[in-house]
Amino acid sequence: MINHLCVLSEVAPSYAPAGRSLVAVCLRGDRADAGAEQALRDKLAGWFGRSVFDWQHLRTDRIPAALPPLPVIKRPGPSDRCELSPGLFACGDYRDGGTLDGAIRSGRATAEVVAHRLIMRRSAPLVARTGDRRGGPVA
Ligand SMILES: Cc1cc2nc3c(=O)[nH]c(=O)nc-3n(C[C@H](O)[C@H](O)[C@H](O)COP(=O)(O)OP(=O)(O)OC[C@H]3O[C@@H](n4cnc5c(N)ncnc54)[C@H](O)[C@@H]3O)c2cc1C
């Protein structure tokens, strides 16, 4: 039922009055019946406790066709194939899957490969490699 939940005011405090929080819940499907809100509160009560029954519902936005059917968006290959040529890295949804989580997965995989590469460079013997007699780190 719940796709994701985010306490937006934790990221942007101005989104809620002082002492209150703005919670956004993204639901899958198109359930619009009167029982939907109650079912959601029941579910959230398992996560946050019974205080969710006091939460104020501000509004519901229905977004039909929010995302193209996923089979349409082809995945070109595993996220970890991110080095296009030596030292040239790429990331983005087009390298994994055409969604936000595909973009994040690809970005993370690329960042990990780059970080690993930087660590390997820094652990190499700097003086021998750079000829820098001060032995300081290489930028
Ligand atoms: C209408 C629509 C609805 C969507 N709905 C959902 C949804 O409900 N859920 C979901 O998970 N995903 C959804 N998506 C997909 C999701 O938005 C994308 O998968 C995600 O934003 C891709 O992130 P990204 O960082 O890979 O690319 P982008 O967010 O496209 O970022 C690429 C950035 O690179 C910049 N750029 C491009 N070329 C250059 C250049 N030459 N030089 C410098 N900068 C450049 C662009 O301006 C852009 O800012 C939707 C997409 C669309 C279009």
The ligand as a Gaussian input file, in Angstrom:
#p B3LYP/6-31G(d) Opt

LIG

0 1
 C        6.965000      13.253000     -15.932000
 C        7.868000      12.332000     -15.160000
 C        7.347000      11.689000     -14.036000
 C        8.159000      10.849000     -13.289000
 N        7.641000      10.236000     -12.182000
 C        8.433000       9.458000     -11.432000
 C        7.923000       8.839000     -10.266000
 O        6.762000       9.008000      -9.895000
 N        8.751000       8.044000      -9.548000
 C       10.046000       7.823000      -9.922000
 O       10.754000       7.092000      -9.237000
 N       10.557000       8.404000     -11.034000
 C        9.794000       9.215000     -11.795000
 N       10.291000       9.805000     -12.912000
 C       11.681000       9.493000     -13.306000
 C       12.671000      10.277000     -12.451000
 O       12.303000      11.639000     -12.414000
 C       14.056000      10.124000     -13.109000
 O       14.336000       8.728000     -13.236000
 C       15.146000      10.765000     -12.270000
 O       14.844000      12.113000     -12.006000
 C       16.452000      10.685000     -13.039000
 O       17.459000      11.289000     -12.246000
 P       18.860000      11.547000     -12.903000
 O       19.678000      12.237000     -11.849000
 O       19.403000      10.297000     -13.508000
 O       18.583000      12.526000     -14.132000
 P       17.926000      13.973000     -14.132000
 O       17.058000      14.193000     -12.937000
 O       17.320000      14.114000     -15.500000
 O       19.183000      14.912000     -13.963000
 C       20.094000      15.140000     -15.028000
 C       20.581000      16.563000     -14.892000
 O       21.639000      16.767000     -15.816000
 C       21.445000      18.028000     -16.410000
 N       22.154000      18.000000     -17.678000
 C       21.798000      17.370000     -18.813000
 N       22.707000      17.572000     -19.775000
 C       23.658000      18.354000     -19.223000
 C       24.875000      18.898000     -19.715000
 N       25.303000      18.694000     -20.948000
 N       25.614000      19.648000     -18.879000
 C       25.211000      19.866000     -17.597000
 N       24.069000      19.352000     -17.071000
 C       23.312000      18.621000     -17.891000
 C       19.950000      18.187000     -16.549000
 O       19.595000      19.557000     -16.658000
 C       19.479000      17.586000     -15.219000
 O       19.426000      18.538000     -14.195000
 C        9.508000      10.654000     -13.676000
 C       10.020000      11.315000     -14.791000
 C        9.206000      12.148000     -15.512000
 C        9.798000      12.870000     -16.710000

